[in-house]
Amino acid sequence: MDDKELLAKIRNPETRNYGFNMLVRSYQQKVYGIARKMVIDHDDADDITQEVFIKVHKSIDTFREDSQLYTWIYRIATNESLTFLNKKRRRFFFAMEDIGNELAAKIDSSPTISGDEIQKKLQKALLTLPDKQRLVFNLKYYDEMPYAEMAAVTGTSEGALKASYHHAVKKIEEFLKND
């Protein structure tokens, strides 16, 4: 079912629940993946995924279709992930490095995080990046999202995204070289 059909089902009172269930099925894994790459922890990513779909449910009627449905949901997911990390920092008075260290420890100890040693090193390197750079790197490297689509998702210019990705790559290379 494409986005237009999903939206038609959601906007029809008789098929609203069915349409929304189909939307969740279509996008749940992608939203979880976005959150998981940002917050590392499975339970936190689950919570963020749930929050994203609550927000989508509340606001779907105001979705203007200026962008693709996926772009809109992706933007909500990235904003929720960034908000979660900021709240966590404020709640526990963590410096960015402390959050990174906590998440890096989860990479080593979590049975739900798979990957060889190189993948785990890359994940730890990503944790040293500022949240926005990590987001841009994840969008480009893992999701292979074009800069134009990233600009729509993040509300940032393509030039700034390219610079952010370049800086992220340099920092990751430096981390891996020194590790």
Backbone as CSV, one residue per row, in Angstrom:
resi,resn,N_x,N_y,N_z,CA_x,CA_y,CA_z,C_x,C_y,C_z
1,MET,0.851,-1.178,0.000,0.000,0.000,0.000,0.897,1.240,0.000
2,ASP,0.668,2.168,-0.934,1.510,3.366,-0.976,0.986,4.418,0.006
3,ASP,1.749,5.505,0.139,1.431,6.532,1.130,0.067,7.177,0.902
4,LYS,-0.295,7.417,-0.337,-1.595,8.039,-0.645,-2.744,7.147,-0.177
5,GLU,-2.603,5.847,-0.420,-3.632,4.901,0.017,-3.692,4.835,1.548
6,LEU,-2.513,4.829,2.193,-2.468,4.822,3.653,-3.177,6.045,4.217
7,LEU,-2.844,7.211,3.672,-3.454,8.448,4.157,-4.959,8.453,3.930
8,ALA,-5.405,7.939,2.803,-6.845,7.867,2.523,-7.539,6.975,3.555
9,LYS,-6.931,5.845,3.868,-7.516,4.938,4.865,-7.550,5.604,6.250
10,ILE,-6.463,6.303,6.610,-6.384,6.946,7.925,-7.400,8.089,8.022
11,ARG,-7.605,8.798,6.955,-8.516,9.948,6.979,-9.989,9.550,6.865
12,ASN,-10.248,8.305,6.525,-11.621,7.809,6.473,-11.952,7.247,7.858
13,PRO,-12.962,7.814,8.543,-13.283,7.353,9.907,-13.555,5.842,10.004
14,GLU,-14.074,5.247,8.953,-14.403,3.815,8.990,-13.166,2.920,8.898
15,THR,-12.096,3.426,8.285,-10.894,2.597,8.108,-9.673,3.195,8.814
16,ARG,-9.898,4.190,9.686,-8.796,4.903,10.350,-7.863,3.960,11.112
17,ASN,-8.417,3.115,11.952,-7.573,2.215,12.755,-6.786,1.253,11.870
18,TYR,-7.455,0.696,10.879,-6.765,-0.209,9.949,-5.631,0.517,9.231
19,GLY,-5.915,1.724,8.747,-4.897,2.510,8.043,-3.712,2.836,8.923
20,PHE,-4.001,3.217,10.174,-2.898,3.549,11.071,-2.082,2.306,11.411
21,ASN,-2.743,1.178,11.596,-2.004,-0.071,11.848,-1.095,-0.414,10.669
22,MET,-1.580,-0.202,9.467,-0.764,-0.444,8.274,0.428,0.521,8.226
23,LEU,0.196,1.774,8.603,1.285,2.756,8.641,2.369,2.317,9.628
24,VAL,1.948,1.890,10.808,2.917,1.425,11.824,3.689,0.228,11.289
25,ARG,2.997,-0.711,10.689,3.690,-1.887,10.132,4.695,-1.493,9.051
26,SER,4.331,-0.500,8.256,5.206,-0.075,7.156,6.472,0.628,7.654
27,TYR,6.345,1.403,8.726,7.449,2.276,9.127,8.081,1.953,10.481
28,GLN,7.546,1.003,11.212,8.038,0.720,12.555,9.522,0.345,12.582
29,GLN,9.944,-0.546,11.716,11.348,-0.981,11.717,12.290,0.177,11.365
30,LYS,11.891,1.000,10.409,12.729,2.131,10.020,12.850,3.128,11.161
31,VAL,11.743,3.423,11.832,11.762,4.365,12.956,12.613,3.799,14.092
32,TYR,12.441,2.518,14.380,13.248,1.877,15.419,14.739,1.964,15.054
33,GLY,15.060,1.723,13.794,16.459,1.783,13.354,17.068,3.162,13.548
34,ILE,16.312,4.195,13.236,16.791,5.565,13.444,17.096,5.788,14.919
35,ALA,16.128,5.435,15.754,16.288,5.644,17.193,17.430,4.802,17.751
36,ARG,17.520,3.565,17.336,18.544,2.661,17.873,19.954,3.146,17.542
37,LYS,20.135,3.682,16.325,21.460,4.191,15.951,21.841,5.411,16.779
38,MET,20.845,6.152,17.225,21.140,7.361,17.989,21.308,7.087,19.483
39,VAL,20.464,6.224,20.059,20.484,6.034,21.516,21.090,4.709,21.953
40,ILE,21.394,3.835,21.017,22.050,2.543,21.232,21.187,1.540,21.997
41,ASP,20.616,1.932,23.104,19.887,1.014,23.977,18.553,0.586,23.355
42,HIS,18.286,-0.724,23.364,17.073,-1.292,22.778,15.802,-0.731,23.431
43,ASP,15.764,-0.720,24.761,14.564,-0.250,25.460,14.296,1.228,25.180
44,ASP,15.353,2.033,25.171,15.191,3.457,24.867,14.695,3.644,23.429
45,ALA,15.228,2.858,22.504,14.790,2.948,21.101,13.334,2.533,20.968
46,ASP,12.915,1.519,21.722,11.506,1.112,21.721,10.607,2.242,22.229
47,ASP,11.044,2.883,23.319,10.268,3.993,23.881,10.142,5.138,22.874
48,ILE,11.237,5.458,22.213,11.224,6.535,21.217,10.308,6.168,20.056
49,THR,10.390,4.926,19.609,9.525,4.467,18.516,8.057,4.637,18.887
50,GLN,7.725,4.265,20.095,6.347,4.419,20.558,5.945,5.899,20.583
51,GLU,6.818,6.755,21.091,6.534,8.198,21.130,6.341,8.761,19.730
52,VAL,7.150,8.311,18.799,7.032,8.784,17.415,5.645,8.465,16.868
53,PHE,5.184,7.240,17.060,3.890,6.868,16.502,2.723,7.512,17.256
54,ILE,2.919,7.837,18.522,1.897,8.613,19.240,1.796,10.003,18.606
55,LYS,2.945,10.626,18.349,2.943,11.948,17.710,2.371,11.893,16.295
56,VAL,2.735,10.861,15.557,2.202,10.703,14.203,0.680,10.563,14.275
57,HIS,0.200,9.746,15.193,-1.246,9.534,15.331,-1.961,10.842,15.651
58,LYS,-1.397,11.622,16.556,-2.027,12.889,16.957,-2.020,13.925,15.834
59,SER,-0.995,13.885,14.977,-0.826,14.951,13.980,-1.094,14.536,12.552
60,ILE,-1.470,13.318,12.307,-1.611,12.836,10.926,-2.642,13.647,10.144
61,ASP,-3.665,14.134,10.828,-4.692,14.905,10.132,-4.179,16.268,9.662
62,THR,-3.095,16.737,10.279,-2.533,18.035,9.866,-1.384,17.879,8.884
63,PHE,-1.042,16.640,8.535,0.023,16.402,7.553,-0.432,16.964,6.215
64,ARG,0.347,17.937,5.690,-0.053,18.680,4.497,0.409,18.038,3.196
65,GLU,1.180,17.012,3.270,1.697,16.322,2.087,2.627,17.203,1.255
66,ASP,3.294,18.173,1.933,4.334,18.971,1.268,5.553,18.102,0.988
67,SER,5.743,17.106,1.814,6.851,16.166,1.657,6.255,14.764,1.633
68,GLN,7.122,13.786,1.448,6.661,12.400,1.495,6.331,12.038,2.940
69,LEU,5.431,11.125,3.116,5.050,10.669,4.453,6.277,10.139,5.197
70,TYR,7.105,9.386,4.487,8.316,8.831,5.098,9.232,9.943,5.616
71,THR,9.400,11.017,4.847,10.249,12.131,5.265,9.700,12.773,6.529
72,TRP,8.402,12.951,6.580,7.750,13.552,7.739,7.951,12.684,8.986
73,ILE,7.724,11.375,8.848,7.892,10.462,9.976,9.363,10.399,10.394
74,TYR,10.264,10.390,9.420,11.694,10.357,9.687,12.116,11.580,10.501
75,ARG,11.562,12.728,10.136,11.899,13.959,10.850,11.416,13.882,12.297
76,ILE,10.216,13.384,12.500,9.708,13.221,13.861,10.612,12.271,14.647
77,ALA,11.039,11.178,14.018,11.900,10.192,14.686,13.261,10.785,15.049
78,THR,13.846,11.548,14.145,15.157,12.146,14.463,15.010,13.181,15.569
79,ASN,13.953,13.982,15.508,13.741,14.979,16.566,13.492,14.321,17.914
80,GLU,12.721,13.256,17.933,12.467,12.530,19.188,13.756,11.938,19.753
81,SER,14.603,11.407,18.882,15.877,10.831,19.331,16.776,11.903,19.924
82,LEU,16.881,13.027,19.251,17.709,14.130,19.758,17.143,14.688,21.063
83,THR,15.829,14.816,21.139,15.185,15.302,22.362,15.447,14.341,23.515
84,PHE,15.353,13.044,23.245,15.614,12.044,24.277,17.029,12.191,24.837
85,LEU,18.011,12.319,23.940,19.401,12.447,24.394,19.603,13.732,25.198
86,ASN,18.991,14.816,24.769,19.113,16.079,25.513,18.467,15.984,26.890
87,LYS,17.298,15.346,26.970,16.636,15.164,28.264,17.484,14.301,29.187
88,LYS,18.068,13.268,28.630,18.903,12.366,29.429,20.100,13.128,29.993
89,ARG,20.702,13.962,29.157,21.835,14.771,29.604,21.431,15.705,30.737
90,ARG,20.310,16.385,30.566,19.856,17.341,31.590,19.419,16.633,32.864
91,ARG,18.719,15.517,32.706,18.190,14.804,33.868,19.312,14.306,34.766
92,PHE,20.359,13.814,34.178,21.444,13.236,34.967,22.675,14.127,35.004
93,PHE,22.556,15.339,34.459,23.662,16.285,34.433,24.911,15.675,33.822
94,PHE,24.715,14.926,32.746,25.822,14.284,32.051,26.443,15.255,31.062
95,ALA,27.748,15.205,30.992,28.422,15.873,29.890,28.284,14.962,28.679
96,MET,28.499,15.508,27.492,28.369,14.716,26.274,29.281,13.487,26.319
97,GLU,30.490,13.665,26.853,31.440,12.560,26.907,30.932,11.453,27.822
98,ASP,30.252,11.842,28.934,29.741,10.838,29.866,28.641,10.006,29.227
99,ILE,27.760,10.654,28.476,26.704,9.911,27.758,27.369,8.962,26.764
100,GLY,28.375,9.460,26.046,29.091,8.624,25.083,29.718,7.420,25.746
101,ASN,30.325,7.624,26.919,30.942,6.512,27.649,29.893,5.501,28.110
102,GLU,28.758,6.009,28.577,27.679,5.117,29.016,27.166,4.280,27.845
103,LEU,26.951,4.922,26.707,26.456,4.204,25.537,27.510,3.240,24.984
104,ALA,28.780,3.629,25.050,29.854,2.739,24.596,29.898,1.473,25.457
105,ALA,29.676,1.624,26.748,29.640,0.463,27.636,28.497,-0.467,27.250
106,LYS,27.376,0.119,26.816,26.237,-0.701,26.389,26.566,-1.475,25.117
107,ILE,27.370,-0.888,24.254,27.772,-1.590,23.022,28.527,-2.868,23.380
108,ASP,29.428,-2.766,24.354,30.226,-3.936,24.752,29.419,-4.970,25.515
109,SER,28.449,-4.523,26.321,27.773,-5.466,27.215,26.434,-5.980,26.713
110,SER,25.848,-5.328,25.731,24.507,-5.708,25.299,24.531,-6.954,24.414
111,PRO,23.722,-7.954,24.768,23.632,-9.145,23.908,22.836,-8.869,22.628
112,THR,22.093,-7.742,22.599,21.280,-7.436,21.418,22.047,-6.655,20.360
113,ILE,23.275,-6.262,20.674,24.085,-5.544,19.683,25.042,-6.541,19.068
114,SER,24.858,-6.748,17.783,25.693,-7.724,17.104,26.725,-6.993,16.261
115,GLY,27.637,-7.724,15.728,28.646,-7.134,14.872,30.027,-7.557,15.320
116,ASP,30.935,-7.521,14.385,32.296,-7.883,14.729,32.978,-6.706,15.414
117,GLU,34.234,-6.873,15.743,34.978,-5.858,16.483,35.049,-4.535,15.718
118,ILE,35.171,-4.609,14.404,35.255,-3.389,13.590,33.951,-2.602,13.681
119,GLN,32.812,-3.300,13.599,31.521,-2.625,13.714,31.376,-1.961,15.078
120,LYS,31.787,-2.656,16.123,31.672,-2.085,17.473,32.583,-0.866,17.618
121,LYS,33.770,-0.917,17.011,34.660,0.251,17.053,34.029,1.429,16.321
122,LEU,33.394,1.163,15.193,32.722,2.230,14.460,31.595,2.819,15.310
123,GLN,30.828,1.970,15.976,29.754,2.466,16.838,30.307,3.342,17.961
124,LYS,31.416,2.924,18.544,32.034,3.724,19.608,32.556,5.049,19.056
125,ALA,33.107,5.016,17.855,33.582,6.248,17.223,32.416,7.203,16.984
126,LEU,31.288,6.662,16.571,30.106,7.499,16.341,29.642,8.181,17.621
127,LEU,29.833,7.509,18.740,29.401,8.087,20.014,30.243,9.289,20.432
128,THR,31.399,9.458,19.815,32.228,10.618,20.149,31.774,11.868,19.386
129,LEU,30.900,11.681,18.408,30.430,12.804,17.595,29.311,13.558,18.306
130,PRO,29.188,14.858,18.031,27.997,15.574,18.492,26.759,14.933,17.872
131,ASP,25.636,15.047,18.549,24.403,14.365,18.122,24.046,14.652,16.671
132,LYS,24.110,15.910,16.261,23.722,16.269,14.889,24.669,15.637,13.869
133,GLN,25.972,15.624,14.157,26.922,14.992,13.231,26.674,13.497,13.157
134,ARG,26.360,12.897,14.286,26.082,11.463,14.298,24.831,11.174,13.479
135,LEU,23.842,12.018,13.620,22.620,11.854,12.847,22.912,11.941,11.349
136,VAL,23.660,12.953,10.941,23.993,13.138,9.524,24.801,11.942,9.017
137,PHE,25.763,11.480,9.798,26.559,10.324,9.390,25.659,9.100,9.218
138,ASN,24.779,8.857,10.179,23.871,7.698,10.093,22.989,7.776,8.854
139,LEU,22.460,8.967,8.580,21.586,9.126,7.420,22.331,8.844,6.120
140,LYS,23.558,9.332,6.025,24.329,9.185,4.787,24.940,7.784,4.671
141,TYR,25.610,7.337,5.719,26.372,6.093,5.660,25.462,4.858,5.720
142,TYR,24.587,4.803,6.710,23.760,3.610,6.894,22.509,3.620,6.017
143,ASP,21.841,4.766,5.961,20.577,4.838,5.227,20.761,5.253,3.771
144,GLU,21.992,5.640,3.408,22.319,6.056,2.041,21.336,7.102,1.511
145,MET,20.975,8.025,2.394,20.016,9.056,2.039,20.711,10.179,1.276
146,PRO,20.149,10.624,0.161,20.742,11.740,-0.582,20.660,13.034,0.250
147,TYR,21.586,13.950,-0.012,21.634,15.190,0.758,20.333,15.982,0.647
148,ALA,19.698,15.975,-0.514,18.440,16.718,-0.688,17.363,16.184,0.258
149,GLU,17.284,14.869,0.379,16.297,14.274,1.282,16.685,14.528,2.740
150,MET,17.996,14.467,3.032,18.459,14.781,4.385,18.079,16.199,4.766
151,ALA,18.205,17.127,3.818,17.862,18.525,4.070,16.388,18.645,4.446
152,ALA,15.542,17.882,3.764,14.109,17.899,4.074,13.835,17.323,5.462
153,VAL,14.548,16.266,5.812,14.342,15.620,7.106,14.847,16.489,8.250
154,THR,16.020,17.076,8.086,16.652,17.794,9.191,16.370,19.289,9.201
155,GLY,15.885,19.830,8.078,15.668,21.274,8.008,16.971,22.037,7.942
156,THR,18.005,21.421,7.391,19.339,22.001,7.286,19.713,22.078,5.806
157,SER,20.545,23.055,5.462,20.938,23.187,4.056,21.837,22.025,3.636
158,GLU,21.836,21.740,2.337,22.671,20.657,1.815,24.146,20.925,2.073
159,GLY,24.556,22.177,1.904,25.963,22.532,2.141,26.386,22.259,3.573
160,ALA,25.531,22.620,4.527,25.837,22.376,5.937,25.883,20.880,6.227
161,LEU,25.007,20.120,5.585,25.002,18.668,5.780,26.268,18.030,5.228
162,LYS,26.708,18.497,4.056,27.940,17.967,3.468,29.129,18.271,4.374
163,ALA,29.173,19.479,4.902,30.267,19.856,5.811,30.211,19.018,7.087
164,SER,29.021,18.831,7.610,28.859,18.048,8.833,29.296,16.604,8.613
165,TYR,28.910,16.032,7.476,29.311,14.658,7.163,30.830,14.567,7.019
166,HIS,31.422,15.526,6.347,32.870,15.546,6.159,33.575,15.598,7.520
167,HIS,33.112,16.481,8.409,33.725,16.583,9.742,33.544,15.292,10.532
168,ALA,32.378,14.686,10.404,32.117,13.428,11.105,33.074,12.340,10.637
169,VAL,33.257,12.234,9.322,34.155,11.215,8.769,35.581,11.440,9.279
170,LYS,36.025,12.690,9.283,37.385,12.997,9.762,37.545,12.620,11.233
171,LYS,36.542,12.930,12.058,36.613,12.589,13.484,36.611,11.077,13.693
172,ILE,35.833,10.370,12.906,35.786,8.903,13.012,37.131,8.314,12.607
173,GLU,37.685,8.804,11.512,39.009,8.330,11.082,40.052,8.564,12.167
174,GLU,40.012,9.728,12.783,40.969,10.066,13.844,40.782,9.136,15.047
175,PHE,39.537,8.892,15.415,39.247,7.996,16.531,39.779,6.591,16.257
176,LEU,39.492,6.082,15.059,39.924,4.726,14.715,41.439,4.622,14.611
177,LYS,42.076,5.687,14.162,43.533,5.687,14.051,44.174,5.662,15.447
178,ASN,43.566,6.361,16.409,44.122,6.439,17.748,43.711,5.293,18.647
179,ASP,42.696,4.532,18.242,42.184,3.457,19.103,43.073,2.221,19.028
